[in-house]
Amino acid sequence: MFADIIVTSVLLGGTYVLIALGLTMQYGVARIMNLATGETLVAAAFATFWLFTGFSVSPLVGLVVILPTAFTVNWLIYRILLTPLVRRAKNPGMLEVDSILATFGLLFVFEGLMLASFGGDYYNYSYLASPFEIFGQPFGLNRIVAFCAAAVIAALLYLGLYWTRYGTAIRAVAVDVVAAELVAIDVRKASALAFAVGGALTAAGGTLLSMFLTFDATIGIVFTMKALIIVIMGGVGDVRGAVIAALILAFAETMVATFVDPGLTLAATYLLFVLTLIFRPRGLFGRGA
Amino acid sequence: MSPREIAVFIASAMVFCALAFLPVLDQGYWLAIGVSIASFVALATAWTLFSGPTHYVSLASAAFFGVGAYVMAGLVDVLPWAALLLIAPLVGAALAAVVGLATLRLSGIYFVVFTLGLAELIRQLVTWFQTNFTTGVGLYVFTDITQPQIFRQLLVLCAAIYLVGWLINRSRLGFAMRIIGNDELVAAHCGIDNARAKIILFMISGAFMATVGAVMAPRWVYIEPAIAFNPLISFQVVIMALLGGTRRLWGPLVGVIPFTFLFEAISAEFPNHTSLLIGLAFLLIVYLIPNGVTGLIETLWARGRRLGRAEE
């Protein structure tokens, strides 16, 4: 029973990691609190569904189309919609309020467009829905494939961030914008790149989630909440913290869904959030309060 | 009080008295939209009491509203109606205190995230409680309160919110909030307990929003969590308040009236496109009128006067 819960939550946590990493790139580096992150995820889920049912493209192959599209769309959103806000902000507080309101706008526009094209119904499709045994317990093969794909993408991100010049620039901007400018990093370019990569990671999370979860046009906000709480729990801009926080959240949700009530998963999320705010407001690995 | 303030007082009192006669003229569409407008004026003005000076985007309106509605719906058979109108604001203030203590000591972003899911969290908890410990998810609200009465109750509530807002502006708390709004560090150096001031203001705001919920509850005969804790309410309140402008107490009023008509029209004609409307409204506010309509009018007014002076 316990091994069952551990495996389920690790498999779920894999995709949560991607969503949280996406938001970490966007908030931690580009300093944009993207509240439309859940809608990016749902849009990718719909795109995967459309490719799979309409053109029999498998979700993993679909990533080849979906990732570059999400990258480009998010890059354009940053350059066209968010750069004016970054320029006009007199202080970080103003940018925060403006970006919250602007991404609320995007949230509802995306949701409205998806409702208009797909309606309010629930969607799912059957892909690799055969059992696979771990520790003698059967698990959906699609969940395991999704976890492996998430691990590969997260590893690629790690390599990109720590082994390339672009990645180093992005990490420098995450630490200190002014200091990054002083060492001749084009902060605006690095921010746009981080925002676009963040969007692509979120979209990857959406594609992988759609392999085993039922979704509808309005479910985005649920994932936005999860991503936000993981990012805050892990510490803003902290990649390692986000990974561990995602696994903790998935574990807490699985525990509550198994032992209390599947309708109370948000309560579990909030409990973790409140504990973080009280004991470690700077994140799991943050220094002091 | 200055002569100008006395004049404003008398004029507002006359307007409120005149509005109280609306139900005599019409009992259909106009009364229904009047109730909508009055409830949103109360919510958006209460929202502005806190979010105006602090610039914290609160999305807890639906939570306060729903809690108030549930106090009324759940206890109306047990306690007298008037007592519930006193209990609802207390519950609202208590909820605000809990949220405030958890988040308002830290930076604004924690507050936004916490309030974003608050209505949904309480909805889940109420649903879970009702399915496990009571007979069913819904509640029936049987009272003999009619729609005209609800409208007049909301008018009184609006008047109370304006009065309290005016008193706060004159009080030490209002002065402290203006300093905090300009610069938190300066406020802290002046000896202001920033977190305490914010929490008190948030409690006042939450108490009023819960009262709106309690007053509105008899309008529906049947209440279930999905109706009372509709997250859309929070977003509508934010849009209306920002559209009008949050620098003046009467600013939200300017946003509520056109947006309510627009929203009613769109949801009647194109019920699937309300999300799109809300999204476009947010983008409009951020990109074109960041200080709201009243801020825009003030800027134009100041520019006009400067031009006038230059011509002299």
Interface residues (C-beta under 8 A of the other chain):
Chain A: M33 L35 P84 L85 G93 E96 V97 D98 I100 L101 A102 F104 G105 L106 L107 F108 V109 F110 E111 G112 L113 L115 A116 G119 G120 I221 V222 T224 M225 L228 I229 I232 D261 G263 L264 L266 A267 T269 Y270 F273 V274 L277 I278 P281
Chain B: H55 V57 A102 T103 L106 G108 I109 Y110 V112 V113 F114 L116 G117 E120 L121 Q124 L125 T127 W128 N132 P231 F235 V238 L242 N272 H273 T274 S275 L276 L277 I278 G279 L280 A281 F282 L283 I285 V286 Y287 P290
